[in-house]
Structures are given as structure tokens and as C-alpha cells.
């Protein structure tokens, strides 16, 4: 089977490389903000997929390893992907699109609620390129008013 590389696949190739990251997160209203750091290596799989392998220090101590896969499905005209990490048992399934400016990839997924055990809620991860060597990941959850609330932000910087 021959697959033609689309512009969306080329967009994902901007992720390829070695990165360091530093971020902060809060797991709910009134919760303190925690900081974390780490590294990520992103490789291309045939020019169609980006495989992102991260390692870092968890807020509160301990280490974590994560793997994110991102691709584009021309038949759906949607970005698709997955996320797994050593600090959770949930397999996140991404569905997303680029914003109109082409600088942000907006990925949505369903996952376990942080505040209501046993309940699933929608989440949003946004990957925004500030430059070729700087990108920001924000993770969001709907607030009580339905508006997206950021609970995690990480700045990634390409290692030269």
C-alpha cells in the first residue's frame, strides 16, 4: 500500500528531535502548583507518524516515562494518536485538528475524572509552536462553566 504524505504529516515532522521540558501543574482548584522537568526524544515513523518518548521527574518525586504517538488520517481529515505513561493505567486516544493559524494542534481525548472517581470527562491537549525550537503543551479540562481550564503547562525547548 502506498500512502501519500500530506501537509499535516509534514506538520508533525516539526516535532522530530531532542527536547528538554519544564512545566507546572495543578490537580484541582485550591491545589498547590507543582513543577516538573524532563527530556523527550521524538522520531519519525515513515514520515507518517511521530513517536514521542518522554522521561521526567514527577511533581512530588519519582520518575515517569511516557509515549505519545501522533499521525494524520486522510480518510477522516483528522489527527489521531495515543498517550500512555507509567503513572497511569488509562490509554488516551486522541482526535484533533490544527487551529486556523496552523501553529496549534488541538487534541481531544476522554479520560478518568481527577475529582469524581469512576466518571469520565473530556480533556484537551494543545501543542503550540512558538518557534521551530520552542513549543508549549497545555492540558485542559472543562470547568464548571464549560470553558476550558488549563491545569498543566509545559515548555519544550529543542536541544541544539
Residue, then its C-alpha position, 0 to 999 in steps of 0.5 A: x500500500x502506498x500512502x501519500x504524505x500530506x501537509x499535516x504529516x509534514x506538520x508533525x515532522x516539526x516535532x522530530x528531535x531532542x527536547x528538554x521540558x519544564x512545566x507546572x501543574x495543578x490537580x484541582x482548584x485550591x491545589x498547590x502548583x507543582x513543577x516538573x522537568x524532563x527530556x523527550x526524544x521524538x522520531x519519525x515513523x515513515x514520515x507518517x507518524x511521530x513517536x514521542x518518548x518522554x522521561x521526567x521527574x514527577x511533581x512530588x518525586x519519582x520518575x515517569x516515562x511516557x509515549x505519545x504517538x501522533x499521525x494524520x488520517x486522510x480518510x477522516x481529515x483528522x489527527x489521531x494518536x495515543x498517550x500512555x505513561x507509567x503513572x497511569x493505567x488509562x490509554x488516551x486516544x486522541x482526535x484533533x485538528x490544527x487551529x486556523x493559524x496552523x501553529x496549534x494542534x488541538x487534541x481531544x481525548x476522554x479520560x478518568x475524572x481527577x475529582x469524581x472517581x469512576x466518571x469520565x470527562x473530556x480533556x484537551x491537549x494543545x501543542x503550540x509552536x512558538x518557534x521551530x525550537x520552542x513549543x508549549x503543551x497545555x492540558x485542559x479540562x472543562x470547568x464548571x462553566x464549560x470553558x476550558x481550564x488549563x491545569x498543566x503547562x509545559x515548555x519544550x525547548x529543542x536541544x541544539 
